[in-house]
Amino acid sequence: MTSLNNTTNQQLTPSKRSQIKRLPKRGNYETQAIYNILDEALICHVGFTVNNQPFVIPTAYGRVDDKLYIHGSPASRMLRTLNQGIEVCVTVTLLDGLVLARSAFHHSMNYRSVVIFGTAMLVTDTEEKYEALRAFTEHVVSKRWQEVRQPHKQELQGTMVLSLTLTEASAKVRTGNPVDDEADYDLPVWAGVLPLQMLPGKAIDDERLIEGIEVPDYIKNYARHSSTK
């Protein structure tokens, strides 16, 4: 959905920070696998430290090629802090199901996640900033950008946009059934996977909507894509 300009699938070289150490078989360093997860999720969590005080802030984002963009008011403490060139860690998680084992110890979850490390850069080029704002909108609702009013000059100037290059990143994925101890498979306990997914409800008209305007098809048929499931 957000993949406005796809790049060739590549294998990232894991760094000491991005290397999957716990259950490394679940790790994936292919750029397309990372992009697919980022494009399906809606919220990322941005971790950073200010004066030895850690913060983790949830925020929306957009992706264009190998760059992740976050945006907000220039008064935002998070954006002002990141603009100082400090190290940042961004995470995204998609929850696909609850894995219910025969033992409490082996309960788990099926998920797809991405962890990104790097330094955010302020976007000053007007065209890149405009493209980033389009990516934000299209990431949330595909086909929305072409219908709504575009940002004017004052809105562009009043929005801070930061980019994070996706060069130090990794995906981690769990799929499949529970894995019990061999002796527990004979227990008379139900075990399996309870799938979970995010489903949209019925669209609600704004109370000041002009009479006669219908809900667009892209809203009626809204769904997050799931190309990696």
PEUR-V66868 format. One record per backbone hydrogen bond with DSSP energy under -1.0 kcal/mol. CO is the residue of the C=O (numbers start at 1). NH is the residue of the N-H. E is the energy in kcal/mol with one decimal. If there is no record, write none. Layout:
<<CO;NH;E> <CO;NH;E>>
This chain:
<<2;4;-2.8> <10;31;-3.2> <15;19;-1.8> <23;26;-1.9> <24;27;-1.8> <26;173;-2.0> <28;171;-2.9> <29;12;-3.0> <30;34;-1.9> <31;35;-3.0> <32;36;-2.6> <33;37;-1.5> <34;38;-2.2> <35;39;-2.8> <36;40;-1.3> <37;41;-2.2> <44;59;-2.6> <45;91;-2.3> <46;57;-2.6> <47;89;-2.2> <48;55;-2.9> <50;53;-1.9> <53;50;-2.5> <55;48;-2.3> <57;46;-3.0> <59;44;-2.7> <62;69;-3.4> <64;67;-1.7> <66;166;-3.3> <67;64;-2.1> <68;164;-2.4> <69;62;-1.9> <70;162;-2.7> <72;160;-3.0> <73;76;-2.2> <76;80;-2.6> <77;81;-2.4> <78;82;-2.8> <79;83;-2.1> <81;84;-1.7> <82;85;-1.9> <88;118;-1.5> <89;47;-3.7> <90;116;-2.9> <91;45;-2.5> <92;114;-2.4> <94;112;-2.2> <96;196;-2.4> <97;110;-2.6> <98;194;-2.7> <99;108;-2.5> <100;192;-2.2> <104;107;-1.2> <108;99;-2.3> <110;96;-2.5> <110;97;-1.5> <111;174;-2.4> <112;94;-2.9> <113;172;-2.2> <114;92;-2.1> <115;170;-1.8> <116;90;-2.5> <118;88;-2.7> <121;163;-2.9> <125;129;-2.4> <126;130;-2.5> <127;131;-2.3> <128;132;-2.3> <129;133;-2.1> <130;134;-1.9> <131;135;-2.2> <132;136;-2.2> <133;137;-1.9> <134;138;-2.8> <135;139;-2.1> <136;140;-1.4> <137;141;-2.5> <141;144;-1.6> <144;147;-1.6> <144;148;-1.8> <152;156;-2.3> <153;157;-2.4> <154;158;-1.6> <156;159;-1.3> <160;72;-1.7> <161;123;-2.9> <162;70;-2.1> <163;121;-2.7> <164;68;-2.6> <165;167;-1.7> <168;117;-2.8> <170;115;-2.3> <171;28;-2.4> <172;113;-2.3> <181;184;-1.9> <182;185;-1.1> <184;187;-2.0> <187;189;-2.0> <192;100;-2.9> <194;98;-2.5> <206;209;-2.0> <210;213;-1.6> <216;219;-1.2> <216;220;-2.4> <217;221;-2.6> <219;222;-1.4> <226;229;-1.3>>
